[in-house]
Amino acid sequence: MNAMVLEQQGQPLQHRVVPIPVIEHPDQVLLKVEACGVCRTDLHILDGELAEPSLPLIPGH
């Protein structure tokens, strides 16, 4: 699947093709995301203004 990935804080997001997540439990679902918002907290993480996240990171929720 296509994703915009943060590989290093303070750097632009990179377009990557990543594996489709695997459903591991019967109570999980897989959704097709057609649009995603990015909140201000995500932008602070991208800009390096918050504690360093576990990288690589796909922002948005």
PDB file with one MODEL, atoms N, CA, C and O in Angstrom:
MODEL        1
ATOM      1  N   MET A   1       0.849  -1.170   0.000  1.00  0.00           N
ATOM      2  CA  MET A   1       0.000   0.000   0.000  1.00  0.00           C
ATOM      3  C   MET A   1       0.894   1.232   0.000  1.00  0.00           C
ATOM      4  O   MET A   1       2.058   1.163   0.395  1.00  0.00           O
ATOM      5  N   ASN A   2       0.352   2.345  -0.438  1.00  0.00           N
ATOM      6  CA  ASN A   2       1.090   3.605  -0.469  1.00  0.00           C
ATOM      7  C   ASN A   2       1.060   4.262   0.896  1.00  0.00           C
ATOM      8  O   ASN A   2       0.044   4.216   1.590  1.00  0.00           O
ATOM      9  N   ALA A   3       2.165   4.870   1.284  1.00  0.00           N
ATOM     10  CA  ALA A   3       2.233   5.567   2.567  1.00  0.00           C
ATOM     11  C   ALA A   3       3.227   6.715   2.456  1.00  0.00           C
ATOM     12  O   ALA A   3       4.198   6.650   1.702  1.00  0.00           O
ATOM     13  N   MET A   4       2.962   7.758   3.220  1.00  0.00           N
ATOM     14  CA  MET A   4       3.928   8.833   3.389  1.00  0.00           C
ATOM     15  C   MET A   4       4.612   8.567   4.725  1.00  0.00           C
ATOM     16  O   MET A   4       3.950   8.499   5.760  1.00  0.00           O
ATOM     17  N   VAL A   5       5.922   8.417   4.706  1.00  0.00           N
ATOM     18  CA  VAL A   5       6.660   7.909   5.857  1.00  0.00           C
ATOM     19  C   VAL A   5       7.670   8.943   6.347  1.00  0.00           C
ATOM     20  O   VAL A   5       8.407   9.540   5.562  1.00  0.00           O
ATOM     21  N   LEU A   6       7.684   9.139   7.661  1.00  0.00           N
ATOM     22  CA  LEU A   6       8.716   9.958   8.292  1.00  0.00           C
ATOM     23  C   LEU A   6       9.880   9.038   8.622  1.00  0.00           C
ATOM     24  O   LEU A   6       9.759   8.134   9.449  1.00  0.00           O
ATOM     25  N   GLU A   7      11.004   9.279   7.967  1.00  0.00           N
ATOM     26  CA  GLU A   7      12.187   8.455   8.208  1.00  0.00           C
ATOM     27  C   GLU A   7      13.195   9.155   9.106  1.00  0.00           C
ATOM     28  O   GLU A   7      14.011   8.508   9.761  1.00  0.00           O
ATOM     29  N   GLN A   8      13.132  10.502   9.133  1.00  0.00           N
ATOM     30  CA  GLN A   8      14.019  11.290   9.984  1.00  0.00           C
ATOM     31  C   GLN A   8      13.311  12.590  10.326  1.00  0.00           C
ATOM     32  O   GLN A   8      12.795  13.271   9.440  1.00  0.00           O
ATOM     33  N   GLN A   9      13.283  12.943  11.622  1.00  0.00           N
ATOM     34  CA  GLN A   9      12.622  14.181  12.031  1.00  0.00           C
ATOM     35  C   GLN A   9      13.264  15.373  11.346  1.00  0.00           C
ATOM     36  O   GLN A   9      14.477  15.415  11.143  1.00  0.00           O
ATOM     37  N   GLY A  10      12.425  16.344  10.993  1.00  0.00           N
ATOM     38  CA  GLY A  10      12.903  17.552  10.346  1.00  0.00           C
ATOM     39  C   GLY A  10      13.107  17.402   8.848  1.00  0.00           C
ATOM     40  O   GLY A  10      13.487  18.364   8.180  1.00  0.00           O
ATOM     41  N   GLN A  11      12.860  16.207   8.305  1.00  0.00           N
ATOM     42  CA  GLN A  11      13.007  15.960   6.877  1.00  0.00           C
ATOM     43  C   GLN A  11      11.631  15.749   6.251  1.00  0.00           C
ATOM     44  O   GLN A  11      10.692  15.373   6.952  1.00  0.00           O
ATOM     45  N   PRO A  12      11.494  15.984   4.954  1.00  0.00           N
ATOM     46  CA  PRO A  12      10.194  15.768   4.301  1.00  0.00           C
ATOM     47  C   PRO A  12       9.759  14.304   4.384  1.00  0.00           C
ATOM     48  O   PRO A  12      10.584  13.393   4.456  1.00  0.00           O
ATOM     49  N   LEU A  13       8.446  14.108   4.372  1.00  0.00           N
ATOM     50  CA  LEU A  13       7.913  12.751   4.306  1.00  0.00           C
ATOM     51  C   LEU A  13       8.325  12.124   2.980  1.00  0.00           C
ATOM     52  O   LEU A  13       8.471  12.819   1.974  1.00  0.00           O
ATOM     53  N   GLN A  14       8.510  10.816   2.986  1.00  0.00           N
ATOM     54  CA  GLN A  14       8.903  10.079   1.791  1.00  0.00           C
ATOM     55  C   GLN A  14       7.773   9.148   1.368  1.00  0.00           C
ATOM     56  O   GLN A  14       7.178   8.470   2.206  1.00  0.00           O
ATOM     57  N   HIS A  15       7.474   9.115   0.066  1.00  0.00           N
ATOM     58  CA  HIS A  15       6.478   8.168  -0.430  1.00  0.00           C
ATOM     59  C   HIS A  15       7.115   6.785  -0.472  1.00  0.00           C
ATOM     60  O   HIS A  15       8.193   6.597  -1.034  1.00  0.00           O
ATOM     61  N   ARG A  16       6.437   5.835   0.125  1.00  0.00           N
ATOM     62  CA  ARG A  16       6.922   4.456   0.154  1.00  0.00           C
ATOM     63  C   ARG A  16       5.755   3.513  -0.114  1.00  0.00           C
ATOM     64  O   ARG A  16       4.604   3.840   0.172  1.00  0.00           O
ATOM     65  N   VAL A  17       6.056   2.356  -0.656  1.00  0.00           N
ATOM     66  CA  VAL A  17       5.084   1.272  -0.769  1.00  0.00           C
ATOM     67  C   VAL A  17       5.406   0.320   0.372  1.00  0.00           C
ATOM     68  O   VAL A  17       6.504  -0.232   0.438  1.00  0.00           O
ATOM     69  N   VAL A  18       4.444   0.131   1.269  1.00  0.00           N
ATOM     70  CA  VAL A  18       4.651  -0.702   2.458  1.00  0.00           C
ATOM     71  C   VAL A  18       3.683  -1.878   2.420  1.00  0.00           C
ATOM     72  O   VAL A  18       2.659  -1.810   1.739  1.00  0.00           O
ATOM     73  N   PRO A  19       3.991  -2.959   3.144  1.00  0.00           N
ATOM     74  CA  PRO A  19       3.097  -4.124   3.141  1.00  0.00           C
ATOM     75  C   PRO A  19       1.725  -3.791   3.727  1.00  0.00           C
ATOM     76  O   PRO A  19       1.608  -2.968   4.635  1.00  0.00           O
ATOM     77  N   ILE A  20       0.708  -4.430   3.203  1.00  0.00           N
ATOM     78  CA  ILE A  20      -0.637  -4.306   3.767  1.00  0.00           C
ATOM     79  C   ILE A  20      -0.632  -5.013   5.118  1.00  0.00           C
ATOM     80  O   ILE A  20      -0.141  -6.137   5.215  1.00  0.00           O
ATOM     81  N   PRO A  21      -1.170  -4.376   6.171  1.00  0.00           N
ATOM     82  CA  PRO A  21      -1.196  -5.021   7.491  1.00  0.00           C
ATOM     83  C   PRO A  21      -1.933  -6.360   7.450  1.00  0.00           C
ATOM     84  O   PRO A  21      -2.865  -6.551   6.668  1.00  0.00           O
ATOM     85  N   VAL A  22      -1.499  -7.263   8.295  1.00  0.00           N
ATOM     86  CA  VAL A  22      -2.102  -8.594   8.380  1.00  0.00           C
ATOM     87  C   VAL A  22      -3.070  -8.628   9.551  1.00  0.00           C
ATOM     88  O   VAL A  22      -2.738  -8.182  10.650  1.00  0.00           O
ATOM     89  N   ILE A  23      -4.261  -9.153   9.321  1.00  0.00           N
ATOM     90  CA  ILE A  23      -5.234  -9.338  10.404  1.00  0.00           C
ATOM     91  C   ILE A  23      -4.809 -10.570  11.189  1.00  0.00           C
ATOM     92  O   ILE A  23      -4.685 -11.659  10.630  1.00  0.00           O
ATOM     93  N   GLU A  24      -4.584 -10.391  12.496  1.00  0.00           N
ATOM     94  CA  GLU A  24      -4.080 -11.478  13.333  1.00  0.00           C
ATOM     95  C   GLU A  24      -5.111 -12.033  14.294  1.00  0.00           C
ATOM     96  O   GLU A  24      -4.928 -13.127  14.828  1.00  0.00           O
ATOM     97  N   HIS A  25      -6.200 -11.295  14.529  1.00  0.00           N
ATOM     98  CA  HIS A  25      -7.223 -11.717  15.493  1.00  0.00           C
ATOM     99  C   HIS A  25      -8.605 -11.550  14.864  1.00  0.00           C
ATOM    100  O   HIS A  25      -8.799 -10.664  14.032  1.00  0.00           O
ATOM    101  N   PRO A  26      -9.566 -12.389  15.248  1.00  0.00           N
ATOM    102  CA  PRO A  26     -10.899 -12.325  14.635  1.00  0.00           C
ATOM    103  C   PRO A  26     -11.660 -11.032  14.930  1.00  0.00           C
ATOM    104  O   PRO A  26     -12.637 -10.729  14.245  1.00  0.00           O
ATOM    105  N   ASP A  27     -11.233 -10.266  15.935  1.00  0.00           N
ATOM    106  CA  ASP A  27     -11.928  -9.012  16.244  1.00  0.00           C
ATOM    107  C   ASP A  27     -11.293  -7.804  15.548  1.00  0.00           C
ATOM    108  O   ASP A  27     -11.674  -6.667  15.826  1.00  0.00           O
ATOM    109  N   GLN A  28     -10.341  -8.032  14.656  1.00  0.00           N
ATOM    110  CA  GLN A  28      -9.702  -6.956  13.913  1.00  0.00           C
ATOM    111  C   GLN A  28     -10.329  -6.829  12.528  1.00  0.00           C
ATOM    112  O   GLN A  28     -10.871  -7.792  11.987  1.00  0.00           O
ATOM    113  N   VAL A  29     -10.245  -5.622  11.964  1.00  0.00           N
ATOM    114  CA  VAL A  29     -10.726  -5.376  10.607  1.00  0.00           C
ATOM    115  C   VAL A  29      -9.656  -4.617   9.830  1.00  0.00           C
ATOM    116  O   VAL A  29      -8.793  -3.965  10.418  1.00  0.00           O
ATOM    117  N   LEU A  30      -9.718  -4.708   8.527  1.00  0.00           N
ATOM    118  CA  LEU A  30      -8.823  -3.966   7.651  1.00  0.00           C
ATOM    119  C   LEU A  30      -9.685  -3.005   6.845  1.00  0.00           C
ATOM    120  O   LEU A  30     -10.612  -3.426   6.152  1.00  0.00           O
ATOM    121  N   LEU A  31      -9.381  -1.719   6.934  1.00  0.00           N
ATOM    122  CA  LEU A  31     -10.159  -0.690   6.256  1.00  0.00           C
ATOM    123  C   LEU A  31      -9.362  -0.094   5.111  1.00  0.00           C
ATOM    124  O   LEU A  31      -8.142   0.045   5.193  1.00  0.00           O
ATOM    125  N   LYS A  32     -10.059   0.255   4.048  1.00  0.00           N
ATOM    126  CA  LYS A  32      -9.422   0.977   2.956  1.00  0.00           C
ATOM    127  C   LYS A  32      -9.523   2.467   3.276  1.00  0.00           C
ATOM    128  O   LYS A  32     -10.623   3.011   3.378  1.00  0.00           O
ATOM    129  N   VAL A  33      -8.392   3.114   3.432  1.00  0.00           N
ATOM    130  CA  VAL A  33      -8.357   4.542   3.746  1.00  0.00           C
ATOM    131  C   VAL A  33      -8.282   5.311   2.434  1.00  0.00           C
ATOM    132  O   VAL A  33      -7.377   5.101   1.626  1.00  0.00           O
ATOM    133  N   GLU A  34      -9.241   6.200   2.237  1.00  0.00           N
ATOM    134  CA  GLU A  34      -9.252   7.006   1.020  1.00  0.00           C
ATOM    135  C   GLU A  34      -8.741   8.419   1.265  1.00  0.00           C
ATOM    136  O   GLU A  34      -8.369   9.119   0.324  1.00  0.00           O
ATOM    137  N   ALA A  35      -8.723   8.834   2.515  1.00  0.00           N
ATOM    138  CA  ALA A  35      -8.204  10.150   2.883  1.00  0.00           C
ATOM    139  C   ALA A  35      -7.775  10.088   4.338  1.00  0.00           C
ATOM    140  O   ALA A  35      -8.317   9.309   5.123  1.00  0.00           O
ATOM    141  N   CYS A  36      -6.809  10.901   4.690  1.00  0.00           N
ATOM    142  CA  CYS A  36      -6.310  10.895   6.064  1.00  0.00           C
ATOM    143  C   CYS A  36      -5.984  12.322   6.475  1.00  0.00           C
ATOM    144  O   CYS A  36      -5.376  13.075   5.714  1.00  0.00           O
ATOM    145  N   GLY A  37      -6.387  12.681   7.670  1.00  0.00           N
ATOM    146  CA  GLY A  37      -6.035  13.982   8.209  1.00  0.00           C
ATOM    147  C   GLY A  37      -4.742  13.901   8.999  1.00  0.00           C
ATOM    148  O   GLY A  37      -4.386  12.851   9.534  1.00  0.00           O
ATOM    149  N   VAL A  38      -4.057  15.011   9.063  1.00  0.00           N
ATOM    150  CA  VAL A  38      -2.846  15.101   9.870  1.00  0.00           C
ATOM    151  C   VAL A  38      -3.086  16.205  10.891  1.00  0.00           C
ATOM    152  O   VAL A  38      -3.333  17.353  10.522  1.00  0.00           O
ATOM    153  N   CYS A  39      -3.013  15.861  12.168  1.00  0.00           N
ATOM    154  CA  CYS A  39      -3.285  16.845  13.212  1.00  0.00           C
ATOM    155  C   CYS A  39      -2.014  17.636  13.543  1.00  0.00           C
ATOM    156  O   CYS A  39      -0.920  17.299  13.091  1.00  0.00           O
ATOM    157  N   ARG A  40      -2.184  18.674  14.326  1.00  0.00           N
ATOM    158  CA  ARG A  40      -1.041  19.527  14.676  1.00  0.00           C
ATOM    159  C   ARG A  40       0.029  18.750  15.435  1.00  0.00           C
ATOM    160  O   ARG A  40       1.219  19.021  15.275  1.00  0.00           O
ATOM    161  N   THR A  41      -0.379  17.790  16.256  1.00  0.00           N
ATOM    162  CA  THR A  41       0.613  16.976  16.972  1.00  0.00           C
ATOM    163  C   THR A  41       1.498  16.229  15.983  1.00  0.00           C
ATOM    164  O   THR A  41       2.711  16.147  16.178  1.00  0.00           O
ATOM    165  N   ASP A  42       0.901  15.682  14.916  1.00  0.00           N
ATOM    166  CA  ASP A  42       1.701  15.017  13.882  1.00  0.00           C
ATOM    167  C   ASP A  42       2.722  15.985  13.290  1.00  0.00           C
ATOM    168  O   ASP A  42       3.874  15.614  13.067  1.00  0.00           O
ATOM    169  N   LEU A  43       2.305  17.216  13.037  1.00  0.00           N
ATOM    170  CA  LEU A  43       3.222  18.202  12.467  1.00  0.00           C
ATOM    171  C   LEU A  43       4.353  18.547  13.430  1.00  0.00           C
ATOM    172  O   LEU A  43       5.489  18.748  13.001  1.00  0.00           O
ATOM    173  N   HIS A  44       4.054  18.620  14.734  1.00  0.00           N
ATOM    174  CA  HIS A  44       5.112  18.860  15.725  1.00  0.00           C
ATOM    175  C   HIS A  44       6.124  17.710  15.703  1.00  0.00           C
ATOM    176  O   HIS A  44       7.328  17.941  15.806  1.00  0.00           O
ATOM    177  N   ILE A  45       5.640  16.486  15.570  1.00  0.00           N
ATOM    178  CA  ILE A  45       6.541  15.327  15.497  1.00  0.00           C
ATOM    179  C   ILE A  45       7.398  15.423  14.240  1.00  0.00           C
ATOM    180  O   ILE A  45       8.610  15.213  14.296  1.00  0.00           O
ATOM    181  N   LEU A  46       6.773  15.739  13.105  1.00  0.00           N
ATOM    182  CA  LEU A  46       7.511  15.848  11.842  1.00  0.00           C
ATOM    183  C   LEU A  46       8.593  16.913  11.912  1.00  0.00           C
ATOM    184  O   LEU A  46       9.682  16.744  11.363  1.00  0.00           O
ATOM    185  N   ASP A  47       8.285  18.018  12.596  1.00  0.00           N
ATOM    186  CA  ASP A  47       9.223  19.136  12.693  1.00  0.00           C
ATOM    187  C   ASP A  47      10.299  18.934  13.757  1.00  0.00           C
ATOM    188  O   ASP A  47      11.200  19.762  13.891  1.00  0.00           O
ATOM    189  N   GLY A  48      10.212  17.829  14.521  1.00  0.00           N
ATOM    190  CA  GLY A  48      11.205  17.566  15.553  1.00  0.00           C
ATOM    191  C   GLY A  48      10.979  18.353  16.823  1.00  0.00           C
ATOM    192  O   GLY A  48      11.902  18.515  17.621  1.00  0.00           O
ATOM    193  N   GLU A  49       9.755  18.852  17.030  1.00  0.00           N
ATOM    194  CA  GLU A  49       9.446  19.672  18.201  1.00  0.00           C
ATOM    195  C   GLU A  49       8.984  18.848  19.400  1.00  0.00           C
ATOM    196  O   GLU A  49       8.846  19.385  20.499  1.00  0.00           O
ATOM    197  N   LEU A  50       8.745  17.563  19.206  1.00  0.00           N
ATOM    198  CA  LEU A  50       8.358  16.668  20.304  1.00  0.00           C
ATOM    199  C   LEU A  50       9.396  15.566  20.422  1.00  0.00           C
ATOM    200  O   LEU A  50      10.285  15.436  19.581  1.00  0.00           O
ATOM    201  N   ALA A  51       9.272  14.781  21.472  1.00  0.00           N
ATOM    202  CA  ALA A  51      10.225  13.691  21.695  1.00  0.00           C
ATOM    203  C   ALA A  51      10.354  12.839  20.434  1.00  0.00           C
ATOM    204  O   ALA A  51       9.387  12.639  19.699  1.00  0.00           O
ATOM    205  N   GLU A  52      11.555  12.348  20.205  1.00  0.00           N
ATOM    206  CA  GLU A  52      11.819  11.569  18.999  1.00  0.00           C
ATOM    207  C   GLU A  52      10.955  10.309  18.960  1.00  0.00           C
ATOM    208  O   GLU A  52      10.992   9.504  19.890  1.00  0.00           O
ATOM    209  N   PRO A  53      10.181  10.137  17.894  1.00  0.00           N
ATOM    210  CA  PRO A  53       9.321   8.957  17.785  1.00  0.00           C
ATOM    211  C   PRO A  53      10.111   7.739  17.332  1.00  0.00           C
ATOM    212  O   PRO A  53      11.263   7.847  16.911  1.00  0.00           O
ATOM    213  N   SER A  54       9.484   6.601  17.425  1.00  0.00           N
ATOM    214  CA  SER A  54      10.053   5.382  16.868  1.00  0.00           C
ATOM    215  C   SER A  54       9.924   5.484  15.346  1.00  0.00           C
ATOM    216  O   SER A  54       8.815   5.586  14.821  1.00  0.00           O
ATOM    217  N   LEU A  55      11.036   5.457  14.656  1.00  0.00           N
ATOM    218  CA  LEU A  55      11.049   5.624  13.203  1.00  0.00           C
ATOM    219  C   LEU A  55      11.308   4.301  12.504  1.00  0.00           C
ATOM    220  O   LEU A  55      11.989   3.446  13.071  1.00  0.00           O
ATOM    221  N   PRO A  56      10.808   4.099  11.328  1.00  0.00           N
ATOM    222  CA  PRO A  56      10.000   4.997  10.528  1.00  0.00           C
ATOM    223  C   PRO A  56       8.583   5.108  11.083  1.00  0.00           C
ATOM    224  O   PRO A  56       8.101   4.204  11.765  1.00  0.00           O
ATOM    225  N   LEU A  57       7.919   6.233  10.782  1.00  0.00           N
ATOM    226  CA  LEU A  57       6.587   6.523  11.304  1.00  0.00           C
ATOM    227  C   LEU A  57       5.674   6.944  10.160  1.00  0.00           C
ATOM    228  O   LEU A  57       6.044   7.775   9.331  1.00  0.00           O
ATOM    229  N   ILE A  58       4.478   6.363  10.124  1.00  0.00           N
ATOM    230  CA  ILE A  58       3.444   6.799   9.189  1.00  0.00           C
ATOM    231  C   ILE A  58       2.482   7.660   9.994  1.00  0.00           C
ATOM    232  O   ILE A  58       1.704   7.126  10.784  1.00  0.00           O
ATOM    233  N   PRO A  59       2.515   8.990   9.814  1.00  0.00           N
ATOM    234  CA  PRO A  59       1.648   9.862  10.614  1.00  0.00           C
ATOM    235  C   PRO A  59       0.199   9.804  10.147  1.00  0.00           C
ATOM    236  O   PRO A  59      -0.109   9.294   9.070  1.00  0.00           O
ATOM    237  N   GLY A  60      -0.672  10.339  10.981  1.00  0.00           N
ATOM    238  CA  GLY A  60      -2.092  10.418  10.657  1.00  0.00           C
ATOM    239  C   GLY A  60      -2.906   9.465  11.514  1.00  0.00           C
ATOM    240  O   GLY A  60      -2.429   8.401  11.908  1.00  0.00           O
ATOM    241  N   HIS A  61      -4.122   9.854  11.793  1.00  0.00           N
ATOM    242  CA  HIS A  61      -5.029   9.008  12.567  1.00  0.00           C
ATOM    243  C   HIS A  61      -6.440   9.523  12.437  1.00  0.00           C
ATOM    244  O   HIS A  61      -7.363   8.949  13.016  1.00  0.00           O
TER     245      HIS A  61
ENDMDL
END
